[in-house]
Amino acid sequence: MRLALLRSLPLAVRVPLVVAGLMVAVSLVIGQVVLHRLARDQERHVADLAAAYLDGVSTAVLPAAIRRDVWEAYDALDRARARYQGLAIVFAVVTEPSGHVLAASDPRLFPVGSLLPEALLDRYGPDGRLAIDEAAALAFLARELREGAVPVGRILVELDIGALIAERRAVRWTLVAVNAGLTFLLAGLGVMLVRRMLGPVAILRAHVAAGAEGPIRPLDEALIARQPAEFAALFRAFNRTAQAVAEREAMAARLAAEEKYALLGKLASAMAHEVNNPLGGLFTAVDTLARHGADPAVRARSIGFLRRGLADIRDVVRAGLVTSKGRIGDGPLTRTDLDDLRHLVRHEIERRGLSLMWRNELASGVALDRTMVRQIALNLLLNACAASPPGGTVRLEARVAAGAFALTVRDDGPGLPDAA
């Protein structure tokens, strides 16, 4: 009868009831409350004893602290330690307002006039509040010495609370042993009950896992009808998700086909841009050959320029075709490679009425990709021409400094607006 009543409850009620029953059975909450109460009582007991100790020490040490009498302060600490044998005092230190040690129960550890380590001071809480380091089994308590409203020093005490920590650990292990026995006893019953209640989850998990290897299959409606109301709603939501995923996959396939053509267009546009840059210079070289081809020097220079420009175009085309055979255009960058760019931009310079200042300080080859550097420099020069007003000047400077190649292109344009 009780099992039938439990089955009639919604799953959102059944699972918390099972979890709550297991938690009550193993008494974890009760164990934590007991440990917390024990720790609080122990800390209050230590705090009361330490406060009584500090009350007595403060009264005895205050006159010595006012007079800065080291021996009287030490004697007061020594007498107080013998009087309060119920406290396991590791050390007690009296400091001046400046933080220097006036007296200590262990003068060899804390010499008179020395400063206490910052790591030690950080372990003390505010005056009058007990600070406990359970891992080290130590407690720390501080009290400020005042004459009226005037601070005259401070008392720092470190206590050994190993016996209290040992008692706390013994109680903890007793609770752990009892709770562990109850947990193992009831775990089997809990697993069987939860597994029985969460059987529909296994069905849903199997369908989700099958979706990793192929299309997600919706659940059969007859199976959904046999499930509790909560799982029936979940299964129907899964079917709606499966249908939405199938629709998105079909749409993604269509978008992928469209994106392929868009990428091909971008690639063609980029290659056209990179090929078009040196074409202006090549046409200039052809015009030079047409007008001054009879001059052997001009002819040789123009033909060499044409060869290098065509080689750059060839490298750009190869870069679009080859993706796994290394970089294209590797080779040392020479002075001539950069000087050729003057011919490439001369037409644009003259068309816009600009002047060109050229400073190429390369004395020998530089181990850089010559094609890439030439393309970068050419793009910068063309951008500088477009940005310069009529009558402006475009400047190029190339040099090697501190083992690095530096290329600088300047123009007389207004520059980017602040918003950009």
C-alpha positions in Angstrom: 0.0 0.0 0.0 2.8 2.4 0.9 4.7 1.5 -2.2 1.7 2.2 -4.4 1.3 5.6 -2.6 4.9 6.4 -3.4 4.5 5.5 -7.0 1.4 7.7 -7.3 3.5 10.8 -6.3 5.2 12.9 -9.0 8.8 12.1 -9.7 9.8 15.5 -8.4 8.5 14.4 -5.0 9.6 10.8 -5.0 13.3 11.6 -5.7 13.6 14.2 -2.9 11.9 11.8 -0.5 14.4 9.0 -1.3 17.3 11.4 -1.0 16.0 12.9 2.2 15.5 9.4 3.7 19.1 8.4 2.9 20.4 11.6 4.3 18.4 11.1 7.5 19.5 7.5 7.7 23.2 8.3 7.6 22.8 11.2 10.0 25.2 13.4 8.2 23.4 16.6 9.3 23.4 15.4 12.9 27.1 14.6 12.8 27.9 18.1 11.4 25.8 19.7 14.1 27.5 17.7 16.9 31.0 18.5 15.5 30.1 22.2 15.2 28.7 22.3 18.7 31.7 20.5 20.1 34.1 22.8 18.3 32.2 25.9 19.5 32.2 24.7 23.1 35.9 24.0 22.9 36.7 27.3 21.4 34.6 29.1 24.0 36.3 27.3 26.8 39.8 28.1 25.4 38.7 31.7 24.8 37.4 32.1 28.4 40.6 30.7 29.9 42.8 32.8 27.6 40.8 35.9 28.4 41.2 35.3 32.1 44.9 34.8 31.5 45.2 38.0 29.5 43.2 39.9 32.2 45.7 38.9 34.8 48.8 39.4 32.6 47.5 42.8 31.4 47.1 44.1 34.9 50.6 42.9 35.9 52.4 44.0 32.7 50.7 47.4 32.2 53.0 49.3 34.7 56.1 47.7 33.2 54.9 48.5 29.6 54.3 52.1 30.6 57.9 52.4 32.0 59.4 50.2 29.3 60.8 48.0 32.1 61.9 44.8 30.4 62.7 42.7 33.5 59.5 43.6 35.3 57.5 42.7 32.1 59.4 39.4 31.8 58.8 38.6 35.5 55.1 39.2 35.1 54.9 36.9 32.1 56.8 34.2 34.0 54.6 34.4 37.1 51.4 34.3 35.0 52.6 31.2 33.1 53.1 29.3 36.4 49.8 30.5 37.7 47.7 29.4 34.6 48.9 25.9 34.2 45.5 24.9 32.7 46.6 26.6 29.5 49.3 25.1 27.3 51.0 28.4 26.6 53.6 28.1 23.8 54.8 31.7 24.2 53.6 35.1 25.3 55.1 38.3 23.9 54.7 42.0 25.1 55.3 44.5 22.3 55.7 48.3 22.3 53.3 50.5 20.3 56.0 50.5 17.6 55.8 46.8 17.3 59.2 46.0 18.8 59.4 43.3 21.4 59.5 44.6 25.0 59.6 41.2 26.7 58.8 37.5 25.9 58.4 34.3 27.7 61.0 32.9 25.4 63.7 35.7 25.0 65.8 33.5 22.7 62.9 33.1 20.3 61.9 36.8 20.5 64.8 38.9 21.5 64.1 42.3 23.1 63.9 45.1 20.6 63.2 42.8 17.6 60.2 43.0 15.3 57.8 40.0 15.1 57.6 38.3 11.7 54.7 39.5 9.5 53.7 35.8 8.9 53.2 35.5 12.7 51.3 38.7 13.1 48.9 37.7 10.3 47.8 34.7 12.3 46.2 36.9 15.0 42.7 38.2 14.6 41.4 41.4 16.0 42.2 42.1 19.6 40.1 40.0 22.0 39.1 37.5 19.3 40.5 34.0 19.3 42.0 32.7 16.1 42.5 28.9 15.7 44.8 27.0 13.3 43.3 23.5 13.4 45.9 22.1 11.1 48.8 23.2 13.4 46.7 22.7 16.6 47.4 26.2 17.7 45.3 29.1 19.0 46.3 32.8 18.9 44.9 35.6 21.1 46.0 39.3 21.3 45.2 42.0 23.8 46.0 45.7 23.5 47.5 47.5 26.5 46.1 51.0 27.2 46.6 53.6 29.8 43.3 55.4 29.4 42.9 56.1 25.7 46.7 55.9 25.0 48.0 52.6 23.7 51.2 51.5 25.5 51.7 48.1 23.9 50.2 44.7 23.0 50.2 41.2 24.4 50.4 38.3 21.9 49.8 34.7 23.1 50.1 31.4 21.3 48.4 28.4 22.8 48.8 24.6 22.2 45.3 23.1 21.6 46.5 19.7 20.5 44.4 17.9 23.2 41.2 19.6 22.1 41.9 18.9 18.4 42.6 15.2 19.2 39.3 15.0 21.1 37.5 16.6 18.2 39.0 14.1 15.7 38.1 11.2 17.9 34.4 12.3 17.9 34.6 12.9 14.2 35.9 9.4 13.4 33.2 7.9 15.7 30.5 9.7 13.7 32.1 8.7 10.4 32.2 5.0 11.4 28.5 5.0 12.5 27.4 7.0 9.5 29.4 4.8 7.1 27.7 1.6 8.4 24.3 3.1 8.0 25.2 4.4 4.5 26.4 1.1 3.2 23.3 -0.6 4.7 20.9 1.7 3.0 22.8 2.4 -0.2 21.7 -0.8 -1.9 18.0 -0.1 -1.2 18.5 3.5 -2.4 20.1 2.4 -5.6 17.4 -0.1 -6.4 14.7 2.4 -5.8 16.3 5.2 -7.8 17.1 2.8 -10.7 13.5 1.7 -10.8 12.2 5.2 -10.8 14.7 6.4 -13.4 14.2 3.6 -15.8 12.8 6.0 -18.5 16.0 8.0 -18.3 17.9 5.0 -19.6 15.5 4.9 -22.6 16.1 8.5 -23.3 19.9 8.2 -22.9 20.0 5.3 -25.4 18.2 7.4 -28.0 20.5 10.4 -27.4 23.6 8.2 -27.7 22.3 6.7 -30.9 22.1 10.3 -32.3 25.9 10.5 -32.1 26.2 7.9 -34.8 23.4 9.0 -37.1 20.2 10.9 -37.3 18.3 11.3 -34.0 15.3 9.0 -34.0 12.1 10.2 -32.3 10.6 8.0 -29.6 7.6 5.9 -30.3 4.3 7.4 -29.2 3.1 4.1 -27.7 6.2 4.0 -25.5 5.5 7.6 -24.4 2.0 6.8 -23.4 3.2 4.2 -20.9 5.5 6.7 -19.0 4.6 8.9 -16.0 3.4 12.3 -16.8 6.7 14.0 -16.2 8.7 11.6 -18.5 5.9 11.7 -21.1 6.3 15.4 -21.3 10.1 15.0 -21.5 9.9 12.4 -24.2 7.6 14.6 -26.3 10.0 17.5 -25.8 12.8 15.2 -27.1 10.9 14.4 -30.2 10.3 18.1 -30.9 14.1 18.7 -30.4 14.9 15.8 -32.8 12.6 17.3 -35.5 14.2 20.7 -35.0 17.7 19.2 -35.2 16.9 17.4 -38.5 15.5 20.7 -39.9 18.7 22.6 -38.9 20.9 19.9 -40.4 19.1 20.2 -43.7 19.4 24.0 -43.6 23.1 23.8 -42.6 23.7 21.6 -45.6 22.2 24.2 -47.9 24.1 27.0 -46.2 27.4 25.0 -46.6 26.8 24.7 -50.3 26.1 28.5 -50.6 29.1 29.3 -48.4 31.4 27.2 -50.7 30.5 29.4 -53.6 31.0 32.6 -51.4 34.4 31.4 -50.4 35.4 30.7 -54.0 34.3 34.3 -54.8 36.4 35.7 -51.9 39.4 33.7 -53.0 39.1 34.9 -56.6 38.7 38.5 -55.4 41.8 38.2 -53.2 43.9 36.7 -55.9 42.8 39.3 -58.4 43.8 42.0 -55.9 47.2 40.5 -55.3 47.8 40.0 -59.1 46.5 43.5 -60.0 49.0 45.3 -57.8 52.2 44.6 -59.8 50.4 44.9 -63.2 50.7 48.6 -63.2 54.4 48.4 -62.9 54.6 45.7 -65.6 52.7 47.9 -68.0 55.1 50.8 -67.2 58.1 48.5 -68.0 56.4 47.5 -71.3 56.0 51.2 -72.1 59.6 51.9 -71.3 60.7 49.0 -73.6 58.5 50.5 -76.4 60.0 53.9 -76.1 63.6 53.2 -75.1 64.1 49.5 -76.1 67.1 50.4 -78.3 69.1 51.2 -75.2 70.7 48.0 -73.9 70.8 49.1 -70.3 67.2 50.2 -70.3 66.2 47.0 -72.1 68.1 44.7 -69.6 66.7 46.6 -66.6 63.1 46.5 -67.9 63.3 42.8 -68.8 64.7 42.0 -65.3 61.9 43.9 -63.8 59.3 42.1 -65.9 60.8 38.7 -64.9 60.6 39.6 -61.2 57.0 41.0 -61.5 55.9 37.9 -63.3 57.6 35.7 -60.7 55.6 37.4 -58.0 52.3 36.8 -59.9 53.3 33.2 -60.3 53.9 32.9 -56.6 50.5 34.4 -55.8 48.8 31.9 -58.1 50.8 29.0 -56.5 49.8 30.2 -53.0 46.2 29.7 -54.0 46.8 26.2 -55.3 49.3 24.7 -52.9 48.5 24.4 -49.1 50.8 21.6 -47.9 54.2 22.0 -49.7 55.7 24.8 -47.7 55.6 28.6 -48.1 55.7 30.1 -51.5 58.3 32.8 -52.5 60.9 32.0 -49.8 64.2 33.6 -50.7 66.4 36.4 -49.5 65.0 39.9 -49.8 67.5 42.1 -51.7 67.9 45.8 -52.3 66.7 45.4 -55.9 63.4 43.7 -54.7 62.4 46.9 -52.9 63.8 49.3 -55.5 61.5 47.7 -58.1 58.5 49.0 -56.2 59.4 52.6 -57.2 58.5 51.6 -60.8 55.3 49.9 -59.7 54.0 53.0 -57.9 55.4 55.6 -60.3 52.3 55.7 -62.4 50.1 56.3 -59.3 52.5 58.9 -58.0 52.5 60.9 -61.2 48.7 60.5 -61.7 48.0 62.0 -58.3 50.7 64.7 -58.5 52.7 63.4 -55.6 56.5 63.2 -54.9 58.3 60.0 -53.7 61.1 60.0 -51.2 63.0 56.7 -51.2 65.5 55.5 -48.6 66.6 51.9 -49.1 69.5 51.1 -46.8 69.7 47.3 -47.4 73.3 46.4 -48.2 72.8 42.7 -48.7 70.2 40.0 -48.8 67.8 39.5 -45.8 66.5 36.1 -44.9 62.8 37.0 -45.5 60.1 35.9 -47.8 60.8 38.4 -50.7 57.4 38.0 -52.3 55.5 38.5 -49.1 57.5 41.6 -48.1 57.2 43.1 -51.6 53.4 42.6 -51.5 53.2 44.2 -48.0 55.3 47.2 -49.1 53.4 47.6 -52.3 50.0 47.6 -50.5 51.3 50.2 -48.0 52.6 52.5 -50.8 49.4 52.3 -52.8 47.4 53.1 -49.6 49.7 56.0 -48.9 49.2 57.4 -52.4 45.4 57.1 -52.0 45.6 58.9 -48.6 47.9 61.8 -49.7 46.5 65.1 -50.9 47.7 66.5 -54.3 51.3 67.8 -53.9 51.9 65.6 -50.9 54.9 63.3 -50.4 55.1 59.5 -49.9 58.2 58.3 -48.0 59.6 54.8 -47.8 62.5 53.7 -45.5 63.9 50.2 -45.3 66.8 49.2 -43.0 68.2 46.5 -40.8 68.7 47.4 -37.1 69.5 45.1 -34.2 69.1 42.1 -36.3 65.5 43.0 -37.4 64.2 44.3 -40.8 62.2 47.5 -40.4 60.0 48.9 -43.2 58.4 52.3 -42.8 55.9 54.0 -45.1 54.6 57.6 -44.4 52.2 59.9 -46.2 50.8 63.4 -45.8 47.2 62.3 -45.4 45.0 63.3 -42.5 45.2 59.9 -40.8 42.4 57.9 -39.3 39.6 59.7 -37.6 39.4 59.4 -33.8 36.4 57.1 -34.0 38.3 54.6 -36.1 
